[in-house]
Amino acid sequence: MVTIYDRKPGLSRRELLKRGGIGALLVISGNAVISPEHAWGLETSALKPETMATLIQMARDIYPHDQVPDKYYAIAVKSHDEQAGKDAAYKTMIENGIADLDAKAGAGGYRNLGWEDQRIAVLKQVEATPFFQAIRGGLVVSLYNQKEVWPIFGYEGESYSKGGYISRGFNDIEWL
């Protein structure tokens, strides 16, 4: 009988099927990160494409939403590439932070850890660093301010232009 403790690290067949296509394949080519399966790409200008791919995985691990496609996480971390192009110290902090993350993850680096729990354990080791705080803090705004993701969460947007909350269900307490 195989128990949970007998599992080998890496991606099991069941986990692969459970994940579906979300985050399954990111191709790094030149100065771009491409998802051929979901038809989007992200061009980098200051950070290495490998760094951006790791930032996308890191964003998914910090704010995990299985129903949100990788392209929205890519859009959310793009601002770090733009900031790195303007500020050499910021670029160094991001590149060194990713290198530290990869070193703590061991052979294959952070992105190649097969289990989310393994990646979370590595993130907990760096959560007090300025690098982690910069990424996490930027994601709060850059991920959740994308109007395209609002319907995924059931958020309709601001209510003022639609007459306000009072006349749009504010008093609905059917859930109570």
DRENDO-635782 format. One record per atom (N, C-alpha, C): chain; residue number from 0; x, y, z; atom name; residue in three letters. Coordinates in Angstrom, 1 decimal. Layout:
DRENDO-635782
A  NUM  X  Y  Z  CA  ALA
...
//
This chain:
DRENDO-635782
A  0  0.8  -1.2  0.0  N  MET
A  0  0.0  0.0  0.0  CA  MET
A  0  0.9  1.2  0.0  C  MET
A  1  0.6  2.2  -0.9  N  VAL
A  1  1.4  3.4  -1.0  CA  VAL
A  1  0.7  4.5  -0.1  C  VAL
A  2  1.4  5.1  0.7  N  THR
A  2  0.9  6.2  1.6  CA  THR
A  2  1.4  7.5  1.1  C  THR
A  3  0.8  8.6  1.6  N  ILE
A  3  1.2  9.9  1.3  CA  ILE
A  3  2.7  10.2  1.5  C  ILE
A  4  3.3  9.4  2.5  N  TYR
A  4  4.7  9.6  2.9  CA  TYR
A  4  5.6  8.9  1.9  C  TYR
A  5  5.1  8.0  1.0  N  ASP
A  5  5.9  7.3  0.0  CA  ASP
A  5  6.0  8.1  -1.3  C  ASP
A  6  5.3  9.2  -1.4  N  ARG
A  6  5.4  10.0  -2.6  CA  ARG
A  6  6.8  10.6  -2.8  C  ARG
A  7  7.2  10.5  -4.1  N  LYS
A  7  8.5  11.1  -4.5  CA  LYS
A  7  8.2  12.5  -4.8  C  LYS
A  8  9.3  13.4  -4.6  N  PRO
A  8  9.1  14.8  -5.0  CA  PRO
A  8  9.0  14.9  -6.5  C  PRO
A  9  8.3  15.9  -7.0  N  GLY
A  9  8.1  16.0  -8.4  CA  GLY
A  9  6.7  16.1  -8.7  C  GLY
A  10  6.4  16.0  -10.0  N  LEU
A  10  5.0  16.1  -10.4  CA  LEU
A  10  4.5  14.7  -10.7  C  LEU
A  11  3.4  14.3  -10.0  N  SER
A  11  2.8  13.0  -10.2  CA  SER
A  11  1.9  13.1  -11.4  C  SER
A  12  1.5  12.0  -12.0  N  ARG
A  12  0.6  12.0  -13.1  CA  ARG
A  12  -0.8  12.6  -12.6  C  ARG
A  13  -1.2  12.3  -11.4  N  ARG
A  13  -2.5  12.8  -10.9  CA  ARG
A  13  -2.4  14.3  -10.8  C  ARG
A  14  -1.3  14.8  -10.2  N  GLU
A  14  -1.1  16.3  -10.1  CA  GLU
A  14  -1.1  17.0  -11.4  C  GLU
A  15  -0.4  16.4  -12.4  N  LEU
A  15  -0.4  16.9  -13.8  CA  LEU
A  15  -1.8  17.0  -14.3  C  LEU
A  16  -2.6  16.0  -14.2  N  LEU
A  16  -4.0  16.0  -14.7  CA  LEU
A  16  -4.8  17.0  -13.9  C  LEU
A  17  -4.6  17.1  -12.6  N  LYS
A  17  -5.4  18.0  -11.8  CA  LYS
A  17  -5.1  19.5  -12.1  C  LYS
A  18  -3.8  19.8  -12.4  N  ARG
A  18  -3.5  21.1  -12.8  CA  ARG
A  18  -4.0  21.5  -14.1  C  ARG
A  19  -4.3  20.6  -15.0  N  GLY
A  19  -4.8  21.0  -16.3  CA  GLY
A  19  -3.7  21.7  -17.1  C  GLY
A  20  -4.1  22.8  -17.8  N  GLY
A  20  -3.1  23.6  -18.5  CA  GLY
A  20  -2.6  24.8  -17.8  C  GLY
A  21  -3.1  25.1  -16.6  N  ILE
A  21  -2.7  26.3  -15.9  CA  ILE
A  21  -1.3  26.2  -15.4  C  ILE
A  22  -0.5  27.0  -16.0  N  GLY
A  22  0.9  27.1  -15.5  CA  GLY
A  22  1.8  25.9  -15.9  C  GLY
A  23  1.3  25.1  -16.8  N  ALA
A  23  2.0  23.9  -17.1  CA  ALA
A  23  3.2  24.1  -18.0  C  ALA
A  24  3.2  25.1  -18.9  N  LEU
A  24  4.3  25.2  -19.8  CA  LEU
A  24  4.6  26.7  -20.0  C  LEU
A  25  5.8  27.2  -19.7  N  LEU
A  25  6.2  28.5  -20.1  CA  LEU
A  25  7.6  28.3  -20.8  C  LEU
A  26  7.6  28.8  -22.0  N  VAL
A  26  8.8  28.7  -22.8  CA  VAL
A  26  9.6  30.0  -22.7  C  VAL
A  27  10.9  29.8  -22.5  N  ILE
A  27  11.8  31.0  -22.4  CA  ILE
A  27  12.6  31.0  -23.7  C  ILE
A  28  12.4  32.1  -24.4  N  SER
A  28  13.0  32.3  -25.7  CA  SER
A  28  13.6  33.7  -25.9  C  SER
A  29  14.9  33.8  -26.0  N  GLY
A  29  15.5  35.1  -26.2  CA  GLY
A  29  15.2  36.0  -25.0  C  GLY
A  30  14.5  37.1  -25.2  N  ASN
A  30  14.2  37.9  -24.0  CA  ASN
A  30  12.6  37.9  -23.8  C  ASN
A  31  12.0  36.7  -23.9  N  ALA
A  31  10.6  36.6  -23.8  CA  ALA
A  31  10.2  35.4  -23.0  C  ALA
A  32  9.1  35.4  -22.3  N  VAL
A  32  8.5  34.3  -21.7  CA  VAL
A  32  7.2  34.1  -22.5  C  VAL
A  33  7.0  32.8  -23.0  N  ILE
A  33  5.9  32.6  -23.9  CA  ILE
A  33  5.1  31.4  -23.3  C  ILE
A  34  3.8  31.5  -23.4  N  SER
A  34  2.9  30.3  -23.1  CA  SER
A  34  2.2  29.9  -24.4  C  SER
A  35  2.8  29.0  -25.1  N  PRO
A  35  2.2  28.6  -26.4  CA  PRO
A  35  0.8  28.0  -26.3  C  PRO
A  36  0.5  27.3  -25.2  N  GLU
A  36  -0.8  26.7  -25.0  CA  GLU
A  36  -1.9  27.7  -24.8  C  GLU
A  37  -1.6  28.8  -24.2  N  HIS
A  37  -2.6  29.8  -23.9  CA  HIS
A  37  -2.5  31.1  -24.7  C  HIS
A  38  -1.6  31.1  -25.7  N  ALA
A  38  -1.4  32.2  -26.7  CA  ALA
A  38  -1.2  33.5  -26.1  C  ALA
A  39  -0.2  33.6  -25.2  N  TRP
A  39  0.3  34.9  -24.7  CA  TRP
A  39  1.8  34.9  -24.6  C  TRP
A  40  2.4  36.0  -24.6  N  GLY
A  40  3.8  36.1  -24.4  CA  GLY
A  40  4.1  37.4  -23.6  C  GLY
A  41  5.3  37.5  -23.0  N  LEU
A  41  5.7  38.6  -22.2  CA  LEU
A  41  7.1  38.9  -22.6  C  LEU
A  42  7.3  40.1  -23.2  N  GLU
A  42  8.7  40.5  -23.5  CA  GLU
A  42  9.3  41.2  -22.4  C  GLU
A  43  10.6  40.8  -22.1  N  THR
A  43  11.3  41.5  -21.0  CA  THR
A  43  12.3  42.5  -21.6  C  THR
A  44  12.6  43.5  -20.8  N  SER
A  44  13.5  44.5  -21.3  CA  SER
A  44  14.7  44.6  -20.3  C  SER
A  45  14.5  44.5  -19.0  N  ALA
A  45  15.6  44.7  -18.1  CA  ALA
A  45  16.0  43.4  -17.4  C  ALA
A  46  15.0  42.6  -17.0  N  LEU
A  46  15.2  41.4  -16.2  CA  LEU
A  46  15.4  40.2  -17.2  C  LEU
A  47  16.1  39.2  -16.8  N  LYS
A  47  16.2  38.0  -17.6  CA  LYS
A  47  14.9  37.3  -17.7  C  LYS
A  48  14.6  36.7  -18.9  N  PRO
A  48  13.3  35.9  -19.0  CA  PRO
A  48  13.1  34.8  -18.0  C  PRO
A  49  14.2  34.2  -17.6  N  GLU
A  49  14.2  33.2  -16.5  CA  GLU
A  49  13.7  33.8  -15.2  C  GLU
A  50  14.2  35.0  -14.9  N  THR
A  50  13.7  35.7  -13.7  CA  THR
A  50  12.2  36.0  -13.8  C  THR
A  51  11.8  36.5  -14.9  N  MET
A  51  10.3  36.8  -15.1  CA  MET
A  51  9.5  35.5  -14.9  C  MET
A  52  10.0  34.4  -15.5  N  ALA
A  52  9.2  33.1  -15.4  CA  ALA
A  52  9.1  32.7  -13.9  C  ALA
A  53  10.2  32.9  -13.2  N  THR
A  53  10.2  32.6  -11.7  CA  THR
A  53  9.3  33.6  -11.0  C  THR
A  54  9.3  34.8  -11.4  N  LEU
A  54  8.4  35.8  -10.7  CA  LEU
A  54  6.9  35.4  -11.0  C  LEU
A  55  6.6  34.9  -12.1  N  ILE
A  55  5.2  34.5  -12.4  CA  ILE
A  55  4.9  33.3  -11.5  C  ILE
A  56  5.8  32.4  -11.4  N  GLN
A  56  5.5  31.2  -10.5  CA  GLN
A  56  5.4  31.7  -9.1  C  GLN
A  57  6.2  32.6  -8.7  N  MET
A  57  6.2  33.1  -7.3  CA  MET
A  57  4.9  33.9  -7.0  C  MET
A  58  4.4  34.6  -8.0  N  ALA
A  58  3.2  35.4  -7.9  CA  ALA
A  58  2.0  34.4  -7.7  C  ALA
A  59  2.0  33.3  -8.5  N  ARG
A  59  1.0  32.3  -8.4  CA  ARG
A  59  1.0  31.6  -7.0  C  ARG
A  60  2.2  31.4  -6.4  N  ASP
A  60  2.3  30.8  -5.1  CA  ASP
A  60  1.9  31.7  -4.0  C  ASP
A  61  2.2  33.0  -4.2  N  ILE
A  61  1.9  34.0  -3.1  CA  ILE
A  61  0.4  34.2  -3.1  C  ILE
A  62  -0.2  34.4  -4.2  N  TYR
A  62  -1.7  34.6  -4.4  CA  TYR
A  62  -2.3  33.6  -5.3  C  TYR
A  63  -2.5  32.4  -4.7  N  PRO
A  63  -2.9  31.2  -5.6  CA  PRO
A  63  -4.4  31.3  -5.9  C  PRO
A  64  -4.7  31.3  -7.2  N  HIS
A  64  -6.0  31.2  -7.7  CA  HIS
A  64  -6.0  30.3  -8.9  C  HIS
A  65  -6.5  29.1  -8.8  N  ASP
A  65  -6.4  28.1  -9.9  CA  ASP
A  65  -7.2  28.6  -11.1  C  ASP
A  66  -8.2  29.4  -10.9  N  GLN
A  66  -9.1  29.8  -12.0  CA  GLN
A  66  -8.5  31.1  -12.7  C  GLN
A  67  -7.4  31.7  -12.2  N  VAL
A  67  -6.8  32.8  -12.9  CA  VAL
A  67  -5.7  32.3  -13.8  C  VAL
A  68  -5.7  32.6  -15.1  N  PRO
A  68  -4.7  32.1  -16.0  CA  PRO
A  68  -3.4  32.9  -15.7  C  PRO
A  69  -2.3  32.2  -16.1  N  ASP
A  69  -0.9  32.8  -15.9  CA  ASP
A  69  -0.7  34.1  -16.6  C  ASP
A  70  -1.4  34.4  -17.6  N  LYS
A  70  -1.2  35.7  -18.3  CA  LYS
A  70  -1.5  36.9  -17.4  C  LYS
A  71  -2.4  36.8  -16.5  N  TYR
A  71  -2.7  37.8  -15.5  CA  TYR
A  71  -1.6  38.0  -14.5  C  TYR
A  72  -1.0  36.9  -14.1  N  TYR
A  72  0.1  36.9  -13.2  CA  TYR
A  72  1.3  37.6  -13.9  C  TYR
A  73  1.5  37.3  -15.2  N  ALA
A  73  2.6  37.9  -16.0  CA  ALA
A  73  2.4  39.4  -16.1  C  ALA
A  74  1.2  39.8  -16.4  N  ILE
A  74  0.9  41.2  -16.4  CA  ILE
A  74  1.2  41.9  -15.1  C  ILE
A  75  0.8  41.2  -14.0  N  ALA
A  75  1.1  41.7  -12.7  CA  ALA
A  75  2.5  41.9  -12.3  C  ALA
A  76  3.4  41.0  -12.8  N  VAL
A  76  4.8  41.1  -12.5  CA  VAL
A  76  5.6  41.9  -13.5  C  VAL
A  77  5.0  42.3  -14.6  N  LYS
A  77  5.7  43.1  -15.7  CA  LYS
A  77  6.2  44.4  -15.1  C  LYS
A  78  5.5  45.0  -14.1  N  SER
A  78  6.0  46.3  -13.6  CA  SER
A  78  7.3  46.1  -12.9  C  SER
A  79  7.7  44.9  -12.4  N  HIS
A  79  9.0  44.8  -11.9  CA  HIS
A  79  10.1  44.9  -12.9  C  HIS
A  80  9.8  44.4  -14.1  N  ASP
A  80  10.8  44.5  -15.2  CA  ASP
A  80  10.9  46.0  -15.6  C  ASP
A  81  9.8  46.7  -15.7  N  GLU
A  81  9.8  48.1  -16.0  CA  GLU
A  81  10.6  48.9  -15.0  C  GLU
A  82  10.4  48.6  -13.7  N  GLN
A  82  11.1  49.3  -12.6  CA  GLN
A  82  12.6  49.0  -12.7  C  GLN
A  83  12.9  47.7  -13.0  N  ALA
A  83  14.3  47.3  -13.0  CA  ALA
A  83  15.0  48.1  -14.2  C  ALA
A  84  14.3  48.4  -15.2  N  GLY
A  84  14.9  49.2  -16.3  CA  GLY
A  84  15.2  50.6  -16.0  C  GLY
A  85  14.6  51.1  -14.9  N  LYS
A  85  14.8  52.5  -14.5  CA  LYS
A  85  15.8  52.6  -13.3  C  LYS
A  86  15.9  51.5  -12.5  N  ASP
A  86  16.6  51.6  -11.3  CA  ASP
A  86  17.5  50.4  -11.2  C  ASP
A  87  18.9  50.6  -11.3  N  ALA
A  87  19.8  49.5  -11.3  CA  ALA
A  87  19.8  48.8  -10.0  C  ALA
A  88  19.7  49.5  -8.9  N  ALA
A  88  19.6  48.9  -7.6  CA  ALA
A  88  18.4  47.9  -7.4  C  ALA
A  89  17.3  48.3  -8.0  N  TYR
A  89  16.1  47.5  -7.9  CA  TYR
A  89  16.3  46.2  -8.8  C  TYR
A  90  16.9  46.4  -9.9  N  LYS
A  90  17.2  45.2  -10.8  CA  LYS
A  90  18.1  44.3  -10.1  C  LYS
A  91  19.1  44.8  -9.4  N  THR
A  91  20.1  43.9  -8.6  CA  THR
A  91  19.3  43.2  -7.5  C  THR
A  92  18.4  43.9  -6.8  N  MET
A  92  17.7  43.3  -5.7  CA  MET
A  92  16.8  42.1  -6.3  C  MET
A  93  16.1  42.3  -7.4  N  ILE
A  93  15.3  41.3  -8.0  CA  ILE
A  93  16.1  40.1  -8.4  C  ILE
A  94  17.1  40.4  -9.2  N  GLU
A  94  18.0  39.3  -9.7  CA  GLU
A  94  18.6  38.5  -8.6  C  GLU
A  95  19.1  39.2  -7.6  N  ASN
A  95  19.7  38.5  -6.4  CA  ASN
A  95  18.7  37.8  -5.6  C  ASN
A  96  17.5  38.3  -5.5  N  GLY
A  96  16.4  37.7  -4.8  CA  GLY
A  96  16.0  36.4  -5.4  C  GLY
A  97  15.9  36.4  -6.8  N  ILE
A  97  15.6  35.2  -7.5  CA  ILE
A  97  16.7  34.1  -7.4  C  ILE
A  98  18.0  34.6  -7.5  N  ALA
A  98  19.1  33.7  -7.3  CA  ALA
A  98  19.1  33.1  -5.9  C  ALA
A  99  18.8  33.8  -4.9  N  ASP
A  99  18.7  33.3  -3.5  CA  ASP
A  99  17.6  32.3  -3.4  C  ASP
A  100  16.4  32.6  -4.0  N  LEU
A  100  15.3  31.7  -4.0  CA  LEU
A  100  15.7  30.4  -4.7  C  LEU
A  101  16.3  30.4  -5.8  N  ASP
A  101  16.8  29.2  -6.6  CA  ASP
A  101  17.8  28.4  -5.7  C  ASP
A  102  18.7  29.1  -5.0  N  ALA
A  102  19.7  28.5  -4.2  CA  ALA
A  102  19.0  27.7  -3.1  C  ALA
A  103  18.1  28.4  -2.4  N  LYS
A  103  17.4  27.7  -1.3  CA  LYS
A  103  16.5  26.6  -1.8  C  LYS
A  104  16.1  26.6  -3.0  N  ALA
A  104  15.2  25.5  -3.6  CA  ALA
A  104  16.1  24.3  -3.9  C  ALA
A  105  17.4  24.5  -4.1  N  GLY
A  105  18.2  23.3  -4.5  CA  GLY
A  105  18.4  23.1  -6.0  C  GLY
A  106  18.8  21.9  -6.3  N  ALA
A  106  19.1  21.6  -7.7  CA  ALA
A  106  17.8  21.8  -8.6  C  ALA
A  107  17.9  22.5  -9.7  N  GLY
A  107  16.8  22.8  -10.5  CA  GLY
A  107  16.1  24.1  -10.3  C  GLY
A  108  16.3  24.7  -9.1  N  GLY
A  108  15.8  26.0  -8.8  CA  GLY
A  108  14.3  26.0  -8.3  C  GLY
A  109  13.8  27.1  -8.0  N  TYR
A  109  12.5  27.3  -7.5  CA  TYR
A  109  11.4  26.8  -8.4  C  TYR
A  110  11.5  27.2  -9.7  N  ARG
A  110  10.4  26.8  -10.7  CA  ARG
A  110  10.3  25.3  -10.9  C  ARG
A  111  11.3  24.6  -10.6  N  ASN
A  111  11.3  23.2  -10.9  CA  ASN
A  111  10.9  22.3  -9.6  C  ASN
A  112  10.6  23.0  -8.5  N  LEU
A  112  10.1  22.3  -7.4  CA  LEU
A  112  8.7  21.8  -7.8  C  LEU
A  113  8.4  20.5  -7.7  N  GLY
A  113  7.2  19.9  -8.2  CA  GLY
A  113  6.0  20.1  -7.4  C  GLY
A  114  6.1  20.4  -6.1  N  TRP
A  114  5.0  20.5  -5.2  CA  TRP
A  114  4.9  22.0  -4.7  C  TRP
A  115  3.6  22.4  -4.7  N  GLU
A  115  3.4  23.8  -4.1  CA  GLU
A  115  3.9  23.9  -2.7  C  GLU
A  116  3.7  22.9  -1.9  N  ASP
A  116  4.2  23.0  -0.5  CA  ASP
A  116  5.7  23.2  -0.4  C  ASP
A  117  6.4  22.6  -1.3  N  GLN
A  117  7.9  22.8  -1.4  CA  GLN
A  117  8.2  24.3  -1.7  C  GLN
A  118  7.5  24.8  -2.7  N  ARG
A  118  7.8  26.2  -3.0  CA  ARG
A  118  7.4  27.2  -1.9  C  ARG
A  119  6.3  26.9  -1.2  N  ILE
A  119  5.8  27.7  -0.1  CA  ILE
A  119  6.9  27.7  1.0  C  ILE
A  120  7.4  26.5  1.3  N  ALA
A  120  8.5  26.4  2.3  CA  ALA
A  120  9.7  27.3  2.0  C  ALA
A  121  10.0  27.4  0.7  N  VAL
A  121  11.2  28.2  0.3  CA  VAL
A  121  10.7  29.7  0.4  C  VAL
A  122  9.5  30.0  0.0  N  LEU
A  122  9.1  31.4  0.2  CA  LEU
A  122  9.1  31.9  1.6  C  LEU
A  123  8.7  31.0  2.5  N  LYS
A  123  8.7  31.3  4.0  CA  LYS
A  123  10.1  31.7  4.5  C  LYS
A  124  11.1  31.1  3.8  N  GLN
A  124  12.5  31.4  4.2  CA  GLN
A  124  12.9  32.8  3.8  C  GLN
A  125  12.3  33.4  2.8  N  VAL
A  125  12.6  34.7  2.3  CA  VAL
A  125  11.6  35.8  2.6  C  VAL
A  126  10.5  35.4  3.3  N  GLU
A  126  9.4  36.4  3.4  CA  GLU
A  126  9.7  37.7  4.1  C  GLU
A  127  10.8  37.7  4.9  N  ALA
A  127  11.1  38.9  5.6  CA  ALA
A  127  12.1  39.8  4.8  C  ALA
A  128  12.5  39.4  3.7  N  THR
A  128  13.5  40.1  2.9  CA  THR
A  128  12.8  41.3  2.1  C  THR
A  129  13.5  42.3  1.8  N  PRO
A  129  13.0  43.4  1.0  CA  PRO
A  129  12.5  42.9  -0.4  C  PRO
A  130  13.2  42.0  -0.9  N  PHE
A  130  12.9  41.4  -2.2  CA  PHE
A  130  11.4  40.8  -2.2  C  PHE
A  131  11.2  39.9  -1.2  N  PHE
A  131  9.9  39.3  -1.1  CA  PHE
A  131  8.8  40.4  -0.8  C  PHE
A  132  9.1  41.3  0.0  N  GLN
A  132  8.1  42.3  0.4  CA  GLN
A  132  7.8  43.2  -0.9  C  GLN
A  133  8.8  43.5  -1.7  N  ALA
A  133  8.5  44.3  -2.9  CA  ALA
A  133  7.6  43.5  -3.9  C  ALA
A  134  7.9  42.2  -4.0  N  ILE
A  134  7.1  41.4  -4.9  CA  ILE
A  134  5.6  41.3  -4.4  C  ILE
A  135  5.5  40.9  -3.2  N  ARG
A  135  4.2  40.7  -2.5  CA  ARG
A  135  3.4  42.0  -2.5  C  ARG
A  136  4.0  43.1  -2.2  N  GLY
A  136  3.3  44.4  -2.1  CA  GLY
A  136  2.9  44.9  -3.5  C  GLY
A  137  3.7  44.6  -4.5  N  GLY
A  137  3.3  45.0  -5.8  CA  GLY
A  137  2.2  44.2  -6.4  C  GLY
A  138  2.1  42.9  -6.0  N  LEU
A  138  1.1  42.0  -6.5  CA  LEU
A  138  -0.3  42.4  -6.0  C  LEU
A  139  -0.4  42.9  -4.8  N  VAL
A  139  -1.7  43.2  -4.2  CA  VAL
A  139  -2.4  44.2  -5.2  C  VAL
A  140  -1.7  45.2  -5.7  N  VAL
A  140  -2.3  46.1  -6.6  CA  VAL
A  140  -2.3  45.6  -8.0  C  VAL
A  141  -1.2  45.2  -8.5  N  SER
A  141  -1.1  44.8  -9.9  CA  SER
A  141  -1.9  43.6  -10.4  C  SER
A  142  -2.2  42.7  -9.5  N  LEU
A  142  -3.0  41.5  -9.8  CA  LEU
A  142  -4.5  41.9  -9.7  C  LEU
A  143  -4.9  42.4  -8.6  N  TYR
A  143  -6.3  42.6  -8.3  CA  TYR
A  143  -6.9  43.9  -8.9  C  TYR
A  144  -6.1  44.7  -9.5  N  ASN
A  144  -6.6  45.9  -10.1  CA  ASN
A  144  -6.8  45.7  -11.6  C  ASN
A  145  -6.6  44.5  -12.1  N  GLN
A  145  -6.9  44.2  -13.5  CA  GLN
A  145  -8.4  43.9  -13.7  C  GLN
A  146  -9.0  44.8  -14.4  N  LYS
A  146  -10.5  44.6  -14.6  CA  LYS
A  146  -10.8  43.3  -15.2  C  LYS
A  147  -9.9  42.7  -16.0  N  GLU
A  147  -10.2  41.4  -16.7  CA  GLU
A  147  -10.4  40.3  -15.6  C  GLU
A  148  -9.7  40.4  -14.5  N  VAL
A  148  -9.8  39.3  -13.5  CA  VAL
A  148  -11.0  39.5  -12.5  C  VAL
A  149  -11.6  40.7  -12.5  N  TRP
A  149  -12.7  40.9  -11.6  CA  TRP
A  149  -13.9  39.9  -11.8  C  TRP
A  150  -14.3  39.7  -13.0  N  PRO
A  150  -15.4  38.7  -13.2  CA  PRO
A  150  -15.1  37.3  -12.6  C  PRO
A  151  -13.8  36.9  -12.7  N  ILE
A  151  -13.4  35.6  -12.1  CA  ILE
A  151  -13.7  35.5  -10.7  C  ILE
A  152  -13.6  36.6  -10.0  N  PHE
A  152  -13.9  36.7  -8.5  CA  PHE
A  152  -15.3  37.1  -8.2  C  PHE
A  153  -16.1  37.4  -9.2  N  GLY
A  153  -17.5  37.8  -9.0  CA  GLY
A  153  -17.6  39.3  -8.6  C  GLY
A  154  -16.6  40.1  -8.8  N  TYR
A  154  -16.6  41.5  -8.5  CA  TYR
A  154  -17.1  42.3  -9.7  C  TYR
A  155  -18.1  43.1  -9.6  N  GLU
A  155  -18.6  43.8  -10.7  CA  GLU
A  155  -18.0  45.2  -10.9  C  GLU
A  156  -17.1  45.6  -10.1  N  GLY
A  156  -16.5  46.9  -10.2  CA  GLY
A  156  -17.1  47.9  -9.3  C  GLY
A  157  -16.8  49.1  -9.5  N  GLU
A  157  -17.4  50.2  -8.7  CA  GLU
A  157  -18.9  50.3  -9.0  C  GLU
A  158  -19.6  50.8  -8.0  N  SER
A  158  -21.0  50.8  -8.1  CA  SER
A  158  -21.6  52.2  -8.4  C  SER
A  159  -20.8  53.2  -8.2  N  TYR
A  159  -21.3  54.6  -8.3  CA  TYR
A  159  -22.0  54.9  -9.6  C  TYR
A  160  -21.3  54.5  -10.7  N  SER
A  160  -21.8  54.8  -12.0  CA  SER
A  160  -23.1  54.0  -12.4  C  SER
A  161  -23.4  53.0  -11.5  N  LYS
A  161  -24.6  52.1  -11.7  CA  LYS
A  161  -25.7  52.4  -10.7  C  LYS
A  162  -25.6  53.5  -10.0  N  GLY
A  162  -26.6  53.9  -9.1  CA  GLY
A  162  -26.2  53.7  -7.6  C  GLY
A  163  -25.0  53.2  -7.3  N  GLY
A  163  -24.6  52.9  -6.0  CA  GLY
A  163  -25.0  51.6  -5.4  C  GLY
A  164  -24.5  51.3  -4.3  N  TYR
A  164  -24.8  50.0  -3.7  CA  TYR
A  164  -26.2  49.9  -3.0  C  TYR
A  165  -26.7  51.0  -2.6  N  ILE
A  165  -28.0  51.0  -1.9  CA  ILE
A  165  -29.1  50.4  -2.8  C  ILE
A  166  -29.1  50.8  -4.1  N  SER
A  166  -30.1  50.2  -5.0  CA  SER
A  166  -29.7  49.0  -5.7  C  SER
A  167  -28.5  48.5  -5.4  N  ARG
A  167  -28.0  47.3  -6.1  CA  ARG
A  167  -27.7  46.1  -5.2  C  ARG
A  168  -28.5  45.9  -4.2  N  GLY
A  168  -28.4  44.7  -3.4  CA  GLY
A  168  -27.7  45.0  -2.0  C  GLY
A  169  -27.5  46.2  -1.6  N  PHE
A  169  -26.9  46.5  -0.3  CA  PHE
A  169  -27.7  45.9  0.8  C  PHE
A  170  -29.0  45.9  0.7  N  ASN
A  170  -29.9  45.4  1.8  CA  ASN
A  170  -30.3  43.9  1.6  C  ASN
A  171  -29.7  43.3  0.6  N  ASP
A  171  -30.0  41.8  0.4  CA  ASP
A  171  -29.3  41.0  1.5  C  ASP
A  172  -30.1  40.5  2.4  N  ILE
A  172  -29.5  39.7  3.5  CA  ILE
A  172  -30.1  38.3  3.5  C  ILE
A  173  -30.3  37.8  2.3  N  GLU
A  173  -30.8  36.5  2.2  CA  GLU
A  173  -29.8  35.4  2.7  C  GLU
A  174  -28.5  35.8  2.7  N  TRP
A  174  -27.5  34.9  3.2  CA  TRP
A  174  -27.5  34.7  4.7  C  TRP
A  175  -28.2  35.6  5.4  N  LEU
A  175  -28.2  35.6  6.9  CA  LEU
A  175  -29.1  34.6  7.5  C  LEU
//
